[in-house]
């Protein structure tokens, strides 16, 4: 019987699953770095979304203040 996981020639950081033909990275440091990068990207995206919401709310407050000022003048 053929082993399910085999080494890829010339690559110590990769193996192949013979059933699914998937190439699997075995370097745990690279995996940790990738996960850290994904987490940072997700945090940045969330901050940008929150910033957009705050910017919209500030614009709404500005519009309301302008309306109140105009009504106060008239």
Buried (B, 14 or more C-beta within 10 A) or exposed (E): EEEEEEEEEEEEEBBBEEEEEEEEEBEEEEEEEEEEEEEEEEEEEEEEEEEEEEEEEEEEEEEEEEEEEEEEEE
